Amino acid sequence: MKSFPQNVQGVLFDLDGTLLDSAPDLYAALKTQCEEMQVAVPSYAMVREVVSRGSRAILRCAFPDLDDEALMEYVPRYLELYQAVMAEHTRPFDGIDELLSSLEAQGIAWGVVTNKPGFLTDELLVRIGWMSRAVAVVSGDTLPVKKPDPAPVLLACERAGLDPSRCLFVGDDRRDVMAGAAAGMYTVAVRWGYLDGGDPHQWGADLVVDHPADLTSRLKVAA
């Protein structure tokens, strides 16, 4: 495990399940698609757990018997439905607004590295009011690879002029920890997100936090 870096330059975050609770709108889109196709709607709890894995994992909750190729045919309509309701019920997790404001007050840059498609990421950040505040935004289709590959994380650092060794990567999925660690960053796993049914303490993160306020306090102490 790495030591918490002194003089932190920046903090990069996963988006869904880390900064934003977007599951209600992602579920609403799936519910509409199921109703259109006259199939049973899976439970919210089942869908919420897999949100961090993206649209195919969400669709598989409703269509478990389809192979990957057939499932992909349903993705465009799902994303269309999601875009229509995006940000209606999506909100920052409790304590995230305070965390971001604290980072900005300390002169610590923050950005987003997500596997979400770029057209959705950008629109969501605009609707939430964060696009102009983030120093870098890298989406799932910005590069040919996505997390757990470290390339998107390193690209965000490059765009923001950040030294990865002086940065934190924060996420609610094992892939976030893998990407951040491979990029040479201090990794933080959060317990308030979707977690993909896993235990953050088993992911090899340098730090596991229960609430955004825990990270806010840690960064102030290290400043």
N, C-alpha and C positions, 0 to 999 in steps of 0.2 A: 504493500500500500504506500502511495506517495504521501509526503507531508503536505499539509495545506499550504498553497503558495502564498508568499508574502507579496505585497504590492501587486495585487491582482489587476490585470489589464482589462480583462473582459470575461463575460459569461455567455456561453451559447446554450440555447435551450431547444429541446424538442418542443413541438407545438401541441398537438392533441394529447391530452392526458397529462401534460406537464404544466403548460401555461393555461390552456383552455379546456374547460369541460364541454366538449363538442358532441358528446354521445347523444344527448336528446335530439339534436337535429339530424345526426347520422341515422338514428333509429327511425325518426319520422319519415325520412326518405325511403328507407327499406319497407316500412309499413305501407306506404303508398304503392310501392312497386309490387308488394305481395298482393295487395287488394286489386291492383290492375290485372294481375295474372291469376287471381283467384286461388292463391295458395295460403296455407296457414302462416300467420305472423309469429315468428319466434319471440321468446320472452326478451324483455329489455335487458335483464341481467345477463343473459347469454351473449347478446350483441355488445353490451358495454365492455365486457371482458376482453373482446378481440379487437376493439376499435384501433388500437395502436398498430395492428397488422394491415390495416387498409381495407379498401373496398371489396376485394375478393374474399377476404376473411369474413367480412360482414355479410356479404351475399351468401356465403357458404352456410351461414346459420339458417337461412331460409331454404337453400337448395343443396342439401348435404349429399345428394346422390349424383350431382352433375360432375363430369370430369372438368379439368381446368380449362380446356378449350371451349366447352359449352358455357361454362361460367363466365368467361371473358366476354361473351356476346351480351351479357346482361349489364356489364359495367357501364357502358356509355349512358344508358337510360338511368341507371342508379345515380351517376354523377350529375346528370341533368336535373333529376329530382332533388338531389342534395343542394345543388347550387341555388335552386329556387327558394329553399328554406334556410340556407346557411346564415347563421348569426341570429336567427329568430330567438332561440333559447340558449345559444352558446354564450358562456360567461367565463371570465377568469376564475380560477379556483380561489377560494378564500385565502387572502394574504399575498396573492401574486401582484396586485396593483401596488401594494406597499413595498414589496421586494423590488420591483422595477424602478419605482420612484427613489428608493434608497440607493440603488446602483447608480442612477443618474446623478443623485446628489453627491455621491462620492467620486464622480468622474470615471466610473467603470462602465465601459461599453457593453452593450448586450445585443444579441442577435438570435436568429432562428435557423435551425437546420432540421428540416422535416422531410419525411418520405411522401408527403401529400403532393399531388400534382400542382405545378406552379400557378395555373390559372385560378385554382381554388385557394391556394395559400395567399396569393397577393390580394385577391378580393376579400378574403376573410380578414386579413390584417388591416385593410382599409376600413372595412365596416366596424371593426373593433376599435380603430383609431390608433393603431400601433405602427403602421407602415413607416411613418416619418421618424419614429423613435428608434427603430431597430437599425443598427449599423451595418448589418448584412442579413440577407434572407436567401437561403439556399433550399430549393425544393427537391422533391423526389425525381423530377425529370430535368433538373438543371444540368446534370452530368449523366453519362451512360450508366453510372453506378449509383447506388444509394446506401444509406446505413444498413448493415454494420460496416461497410467499407469506410475508411477514414477520409476518402477524397472529398466528400461534401463538407466535412468539418474543416479540413485544411483550406478548402476554397473560401469558406466564410472568414477564416482567420486572415487569409491573404487579402481579401476584399476590404476588410476592416483595418488592416495594418496591425494585426495582433500577433504576439509571440505565443504559440500554443502552450509552451511550458509555463506561461503566466496566466493561463486561462482555465476556466472550469467548463465542463460539459455536463448538463443537467437533463435527465430524462427518466421516463417511467417504464422503460423496456430494456431488456438485456442488450438489444442491438445498439442502444444509445451508449451504454457502458463500453461495449466493444469498440464502437467507432471512436469515442472520445479517448479511450486508452491507447488505441492504435495511432491516434494523432498526437500522442504525447501530452495530453491534457489531464488535469485532475478531474476525476469523474464522480458525479453525485447522482445517486439513485433516489427517487422520491417515492414515498409510500402512499401518496394521495391520488395517484393516477390509476390507469386501467390495469397495468401490471401483466396483462396477458396470462392471468392465472398463476403467475410465478411469485417467488419470494425475492424481493430486492436484495436481501442479505446473502443470497446465493449467487449473485451476478459478478462478484469480484470488484464492486465499486470501491473507490477510496473512502466514500462517506455515504451513509444512508440517512435521510432526514424524514421526519414525520409531517412537517408543516413548513410552508415557505418562510415563516418567521424564524425557524431554526437556521436557515441559510442566511437570512438577513442579519441575524445576530453574529453568526460566524464570520461573515464578511466584514462587519464593522470592527470586530476584535482584531482581525488580521490586517486591517488598513494601516 
